[in-house]
């Protein structure tokens, strides 16, 4: 693995309270959502399959980066899914690739957030508060799925064949392996 500069150190904050950890979570989440929705074209281009295995990092300041995994972090720190650029062109549809990234980004966000919480040795009530605060927000997967549905809405009820089933289009999410 090639050496990276010291700018990666900003990836590991030192939050001390539930409020700070939640603020970090919200910032990283917002950055990932931006990459997978608003900035999708730029994000797609940065995921060049010819490059070394890349990761999507949501940053605390609501931005995102696509880069190689970090090597200047503790080995126990959770890392986002590796090799997002390899599966980009293998997915039959961009929707499938996006749902894959969204699900794995949710897992990374939760893992990183509770990693920080464990370092702070929070009591049960503080951990519950953090978990409840996170659950009050829609997941990255939910936001990305809604964005996909909004881009390609189902036909209006009047134009669709009439039956009692829902006309809402479903986006398939990866099965848990």
HUHU-V576232 format. One record per residue. N is the residue number from 1. PHI is phi in whole degrees, -180 to 180 (999 if undefined). OMEGA is omega in whole degrees, -180 to 180 (NA if undefined). D_LAST is the distance of its C-alpha to the last C-alpha in Angstrom with 2 decimals. Layout:
n & phi & omega & d_last
N & PHI & OMEGA & D_LAST
N & PHI & OMEGA & D_LAST
//
This chain:
n & phi & omega & d_last
1 & 999 & -178 & 28.16
2 & -78 & -177 & 31.11
3 & -76 & -180 & 32.84
4 & -117 & -180 & 32.54
5 & -77 & -177 & 35.22
6 & -77 & -180 & 35.56
7 & -67 & -180 & 34.47
8 & -73 & -177 & 30.92
9 & -63 & 179 & 32.26
10 & -67 & 180 & 32.25
11 & -71 & -177 & 28.48
12 & -110 & 179 & 28.93
13 & -78 & 176 & 31.15
14 & -122 & 180 & 32.84
15 & -67 & -175 & 32.61
16 & -117 & -177 & 34.59
17 & -133 & 176 & 34.17
18 & -58 & -179 & 31.71
19 & -60 & 180 & 33.41
20 & -66 & 180 & 32.98
21 & -64 & 179 & 29.31
22 & -66 & 177 & 28.70
23 & -62 & 176 & 30.84
24 & -61 & 179 & 28.75
25 & -58 & -179 & 25.54
26 & -62 & 179 & 27.28
27 & -66 & 179 & 28.59
28 & -63 & 179 & 25.35
29 & -61 & 180 & 23.65
30 & -62 & 178 & 26.64
31 & -63 & 179 & 26.50
32 & -65 & 179 & 22.89
33 & -61 & 179 & 23.72
34 & -61 & 180 & 26.82
35 & -61 & -175 & 25.06
36 & -87 & -179 & 22.68
37 & -128 & -174 & 25.55
38 & -59 & -178 & 29.19
39 & -98 & -172 & 28.93
40 & -56 & -178 & 26.33
41 & -61 & 178 & 28.72
42 & -65 & 179 & 29.57
43 & -59 & -179 & 25.99
44 & -58 & 180 & 25.04
45 & -65 & -179 & 27.98
46 & -72 & 179 & 27.15
47 & -90 & -178 & 23.74
48 & -64 & -179 & 25.64
49 & -63 & 180 & 23.50
50 & -80 & -179 & 26.52
51 & -84 & 176 & 26.28
52 & -61 & -179 & 24.63
53 & -50 & -176 & 21.04
54 & -109 & 177 & 21.44
55 & -127 & 171 & 20.03
56 & -99 & 177 & 20.90
57 & -110 & 168 & 22.87
58 & -87 & -177 & 24.18
59 & -103 & -178 & 27.57
60 & -59 & -178 & 29.49
61 & -93 & 176 & 32.19
62 & 68 & 175 & 30.02
63 & -116 & -178 & 29.68
64 & -144 & 176 & 26.94
65 & -142 & 169 & 26.79
66 & -110 & -177 & 24.82
67 & -160 & 177 & 25.47
68 & -66 & 178 & 24.45
69 & -60 & -178 & 22.85
70 & -77 & 176 & 25.58
71 & -117 & -179 & 27.32
72 & -108 & 178 & 29.79
73 & -129 & 176 & 27.59
74 & -60 & -178 & 26.98
75 & -62 & -180 & 24.17
76 & -83 & 179 & 22.62
77 & -69 & -180 & 22.46
78 & -64 & 177 & 18.97
79 & -112 & 177 & 18.57
80 & -68 & -178 & 16.93
81 & -58 & -176 & 14.33
82 & -94 & 174 & 16.25
83 & 85 & -179 & 17.25
84 & -61 & -180 & 17.09
85 & -74 & -179 & 20.08
86 & -71 & -177 & 18.58
87 & -87 & -177 & 16.15
88 & -54 & -176 & 18.94
89 & -87 & 178 & 20.72
90 & -81 & -179 & 17.86
91 & -67 & -180 & 16.72
92 & -66 & 179 & 18.70
93 & -136 & 176 & 19.76
94 & -62 & 179 & 20.31
95 & -58 & -179 & 18.89
96 & -65 & 179 & 15.39
97 & -62 & 179 & 15.85
98 & -62 & -180 & 17.31
99 & -65 & 176 & 14.60
100 & -59 & -179 & 12.07
101 & -65 & -179 & 14.75
102 & -63 & -180 & 15.59
103 & -62 & -180 & 12.31
104 & -70 & 176 & 12.16
105 & -67 & 175 & 15.90
106 & -58 & -179 & 15.75
107 & -62 & 179 & 13.64
108 & -65 & -179 & 16.21
109 & -59 & 180 & 19.10
110 & -64 & -179 & 18.40
111 & -61 & -180 & 17.82
112 & -65 & -179 & 20.98
113 & -63 & -179 & 22.95
114 & -78 & 170 & 22.47
115 & -63 & 179 & 23.11
116 & -63 & 180 & 26.47
117 & -62 & 180 & 27.06
118 & -69 & 177 & 26.66
119 & -65 & 180 & 29.18
120 & -82 & -180 & 31.57
121 & 54 & 179 & 31.25
122 & -66 & 172 & 31.41
123 & -72 & -177 & 32.47
124 & -54 & -176 & 30.41
125 & -63 & 178 & 32.13
126 & -66 & 177 & 31.53
127 & -65 & 178 & 27.78
128 & -63 & 179 & 27.83
129 & -62 & 178 & 29.85
130 & -62 & -180 & 27.46
131 & -62 & 179 & 24.47
132 & -64 & 179 & 26.64
133 & -63 & 178 & 27.80
134 & -64 & -178 & 24.32
135 & -70 & 176 & 23.45
136 & -73 & 179 & 26.69
137 & -99 & 173 & 25.34
138 & -68 & 179 & 22.93
139 & -70 & 175 & 19.62
140 & -57 & -180 & 19.36
141 & -60 & 179 & 16.91
142 & -64 & -179 & 19.63
143 & -65 & -179 & 22.37
144 & -66 & 178 & 20.87
145 & -61 & 178 & 20.08
146 & -63 & 178 & 23.67
147 & -66 & 178 & 25.04
148 & -64 & -180 & 23.47
149 & -64 & -180 & 24.94
150 & -68 & 179 & 28.25
151 & -71 & -176 & 28.53
152 & -131 & -174 & 28.09
153 & -68 & 176 & 29.33
154 & -69 & 178 & 29.51
155 & -65 & 178 & 32.99
156 & -59 & -177 & 35.51
157 & -57 & -179 & 35.85
158 & -68 & -177 & 39.30
159 & -87 & -178 & 38.12
160 & -84 & 175 & 35.16
161 & -58 & -174 & 35.83
162 & -83 & 170 & 36.61
163 & -152 & -174 & 34.43
164 & -87 & 180 & 33.15
165 & -81 & 179 & 29.51
166 & -65 & 177 & 28.29
167 & -97 & -179 & 29.00
168 & -70 & 180 & 26.48
169 & -72 & 179 & 24.13
170 & -101 & 175 & 20.42
171 & -106 & -177 & 18.14
172 & -75 & 177 & 14.66
173 & -106 & -177 & 12.01
174 & -56 & 174 & 8.62
175 & -71 & 177 & 6.17
176 & -76 & -178 & 3.78
177 & -100 & NA & 0.00
//
